[in-house]
Amino acid sequence: MNSIKELIVEEIKTLFLLKKTERLWHIPLLASLCTGIPLLIGYFLNDLSSGVLACIAGLVILYLPSDSSIADRMRTLFICSLGFIVSFTIGLCFSFDPIISVLVLGIFSACVHWLTLYFKTNPPGNFFFIMIAIVASCMPYSPQTIPVKIGLVASGTLFACILALVYCLLMQNKNKPINKPVSTKITKNNYANFIEALIFGTFISGSLFVGHQLKMQNPYWIPISCLAVMQGASLHNIWRRTFHRILGTLIGLGLCWIILSINKTSLSICISIILLQFIVEMLIVRHYALAVIFITPMTILIAETANPIFHNTGTLIFVRFWDILIGSAIGSIGGWFIYHEKIRYHAIRRIQKVSSSIKRRK
């Protein structure tokens, strides 16, 4: 009983604990510009849906490394930009059939998860590549518009790369001298787990299948919530993330209702998204639940601006709550399987290492 009581007290404390971080305010500002400027351009050109696509692609800026040379940082960002374009293209090209889309998304998610394990990718890791594929797979299939949509995503990533280059050059001039060598070495993990990747892909595709079966208007909310929860590094982290996501979502939906009640124009919604993006990037490395409070209204505003139920605030919030709750529950179960697979996998690897070392001694 004492251990359970201590665990509950510890979890309550985490709700009020802000982690220390060395992250500069420049990155949240840069992220806001990379997502906000394309959104505003779309608004002023009276094509907000195109602005939203380029806005989402601008999130590639979050993969900009903070501790390497300019050449290394730009190389990483270009590779991630290509990954964004490929992810979106795969999701969009197979969106013509829900079942095929689910299968392709599962295979793609498993491959991306394995690659991020193999190359030891830093956070946000596989999240945005899979998220973009999920969003694209739920878009209406129209072959004529595929090149245009891919072009919008490419332009969003290109704009982010240009801003990143300007930022890197400014910071280099400000912090001279910088004599870091250009690193071309890629760290690899030779023990990347195929079974873990398979479990990951299965639950992502399964959550999208649930969304289609429930006849959700925007079924991508369920797999995205599932994906966010399964990012936890351990079983305890996954359960904590589930609790924090549900709690943060509840409060965030209330905040979303307030924002929608105050903001009645598309321009004010765009400005709200830019401000929320800045707040999220300031908080995400310090407190997940607190960040989710602002992630919830931001993602709803980005995704639902062209939705017919957008102006029916009560219905919108009710539907989004159940989407996120279902997705978080599926993600928790998936996290449990992944955690136990990790234990089994590393145990087998240790046995193999011991066996090989004994053989060499003989």
N, C-alpha and C positions, 0 to 999 in steps of 0.2 A: 504493500500500500504506500509506503514511504517513497519507493522508487517512482511509482505512478504520480504521486503528488509532486515530487521533485521535477519530473518530466513536464507536468502541466505548468508548474511555476516557471521553468526554463523557457517553455514555448511562449508563455505570456510575456516574458522579458524580451524575447526576440522581436515582439511587435513594437517595442519602444526603443530598440537598439539600432543606431545608425553606424554602419561600418566606416572605418577610415579609408580614404582613397586619395591617391595622388593625381587623379584625373583632373586636368585643367578644364576651365569653363569654355575653352576654345572649341572643344569637340562637340558639346551640346549645341553651341551656336552654329558650328559648321553643319551639323546634322539638320538643324532648323532651316538653314539657308538652302541646303540641297533638296529638302522636301518641300519647303514653303515657296520658293521662287517658281518652280514648275507649276505648282498649284495656282499661284496668282496669275501666271501667264495664261493658263487654261481658263481662268475666270475672265480675264480681260479680253480674251479671244472668243468668249462665249462658247467654250468647249471644255467644260469642267471635267467631263469623264476622261478626256485625253490628259488633262492636267493631273488627274488622280493617278493614272498609270505611270507617268513620268515621276510623280511624287514618290510613289512606292519604290521605283527603281533607284531613286536618290538615296535610299537607305543603305546602299552599298558603301557609303562613306564610313559606316560603322566598322568596316573591316580594315580601315587605314591603320597600319601599325604605328605605335607611338615611340618606339625606341630603336630605329634603324635609319640608314641613310635614305636620302631622297629617292635614289634609283630603286632601292629595295622597296620602299613604301609604295611608289607608283607602280612597280611591277606587280606587287601584291594586289593593288586595287584594280589594275587592268585584268588580271586573272579572275578576280571575283566578279568584275563587271561582265566578263564573258560567261561566267557561271550563272549569273542572273539571267542573261539573255537566253542561254541554253535551257535553264529551268523553266522560264516562262514559255518558251517555244514548245517544249515537250508537253507541258500542261495544256497549252492551248490547242495544239494539233490533235490531241487525243480526247478532246472534250465533246466529240460528236456523239459518244455513247457513254452513259453513266457507268456501266459495268467495265468496259474497256478502260475508261478513265480511272476507275478505282484500282484496277490491276496494274496499269502503267505507273500510277502514283506510288503504289506499294513497292514495285521494283525500283523505281527511281529513288525513293526515300531510303531504301535499304542500301543502294549503291552510294548515295551521298553520305549516309551515316558511316559506312565502312571507310570511305575516302577520308573523312574528317578524323576518324580514329587512326588510320594509317599514317596520315601526314601530321598528326598531333595539332590540329587546327585550334587556335585560341578562340575564346568567346568573341562573337556570338555563334561560332561554329557552323553547324548545318542549318540553323534555324531559318534564316531569311531565304536561303536557296529553296528549301522545302516549302516555306510559306508562300513564296511567289508561284511555285508550281501548283500548290493547292488552289490559290486564287484563280490562276489561269484555267485550271481544269474545271472550274465551276462557271466559267464565262459561257454565254451563248455561242454556239459554234456557227461561224460565218466565214467560209474560205476567203471571201473577197476582202475581209477586214484584217486577216491574219498578218500580212506584211506591214500594214499601218500600225497595228498594235505592237508588233515586235520592234518597229522603228521607234515608237514612243518610249518603250523600255530602254532601247539602246541609247536614245538621246538623253534620257534621265541619268543613266550611268555615266555617259560622256560628260554631262554637265557637272556631275559630282567629281569626276576625275580632274576636270579643269579647276574647280574650286579647291580641290585637295592640293594640286600643284602650286597654285597661288599661295595657299596657306603654308605649305612646306617651305617655299622660297622666302616668305616673310619671316617665318620662325627661324630659318637658317641665318638670315641677315641680323635678326635680333639677338641670337645666341651664339655669335661667332666667338672663337673659332670652333668649327665642328669638323673633326677629322676622322669620322667613323668610316671604316672600310666597307666597301660594297660587299654584302654577303650573298653568295649564290647557293649556299648549302640549305637543303631542305631536310628537316628532321623527320625521320620515318619511324614508325612503330611496327616492327616485324611481327607483332603478336596481335594485330587487329583481328577482332572477333567476327567471323562471318555469321555465326548463329545469333549473336547480339544484333547485328545489322538486320538480319532476317526478321527477328522479333519486332524490331523498331518499325520496319517497313510494313509488317503485317498489321500492327495496331494503327498506324497512320491511315492505311487503306481501309481498314475495318471501320474507323471512325467516320471516314468520308462515306462509306457504304451506309452506315447508320443514318447519316444526314440525308442521303438520297431516299432511304426507305421511310423516313419520317416526313418526307415531302417538304423539307425546309426550303424556303425561297432562296436563301443564301446558305447552302449546306457547309460552306468552308469554315464557318465559325467553330464547328465541332472538331474537325481535325487540327485546326490551328491551336485551339485550347489544349487538345491532347498533346500536340507537339511541344507546347510551352511547358507543360507539366513534366514531360519525359526528359527535359533538359537537366533535371537534377542529377548531381554527381553520385548520390548514394540513396539508399532506400529511405533513410530518415529525411534527406533533402527533398525527395520526391513527395513524401507525405506532407512535409512542411510547405512545399510549393503549392500543393493542392489546396491546403487550408488557406494559405496566403492569397492564392488566386481567387478562390471563392469569396473570401472576406473582402479583398480588394475590389473584386467585381461588384459586389453588393453596394459598397460605398461609391464606387466609380459610376455605377448606373444612376445613383442619386445625383452625382455631380453632372452627369450627362443630361439628365432631366432639367437641371438648373440652367445649363449652358443653352440647351435648345429652347428653353422658355425665354431666355434673355435675347439670344441671337435669332433674328428672324430673316436675315439676308444671307446670301451665299458668300458675300465678301466677309462678313463678320464670322461666318463658319470657318473660312480659310484662315483668318487671323487667329482664331481659337486653336486650330490645328497646329499652327506654327508655334504658338506659346506652349501648348501641351507637349509638343515634341521636345522643346528645350527642357521643360520640367522633367519629363521622363528620363532623358539622357543624364540629367543631373542626379536623379535618384536611383536609377536602375543598378548602379554599382554599390549603392549604400544600403538600400532596403527594398526587397522585391515587392512586398505587399503594398508599401507606400507608392512604389512606381506603378503597380497595377491599377491603383485608384485613378491615375491619370492616363494609363495606357488604354483603359476601357473606353472612356469617352473619345479619346483621340482616334482609335481604330474604328469606332462606330461612326464618327463624323466622316472619316476618310472613305469608308466602305459604303455608307448608306446615303450619301448626298443625292444620288440619282434614283433612290428607291422610292416607290409609291407610298410605303408606310412611313417614310422619313418624317413626314409632317404629323403623323399620328404618334406622338411621343410615348404615350402609355403602352400602346401595342408594340412599338419598336423595342422598348426597354424590357417588356415582359418576354418577348421572343428571344432577344439576345441573352437574357439571364439563363433561360433553359438550355440554349445552345452551349453556352460556356460551362454550365453545370454538368451537362452530359459529357462534353469533351474532356473536362477535368477528371471526371470519374473514370473514363476509359483510359486516360493517360496514367492515372494512378495504378490501375491494374497492369498496364503495359510496363510501367516503371518497376513494379514488383517482379515481373518476369525477367526484365533486363538485369536487375540487381542480382537475382539468384543465378542467372546465367553467367554473370561476371565472376561470382564466387567459384562456380564449377570450372569455368574456363581457366582462371588463374591457378586453381589447384592442379589441373591437368598439366599446365605449363610448368609448374614447379616440379612435379613428378618427372616430366620429360627431361628437365634440366638436370635433376639429380641423377637420373638413369644414365644420361649421356656422359656426365662427369665421371661416374663410376666405371663406365665402359672405357673411357680414355685412360683412367688410371691402370686398368688391367692391361 
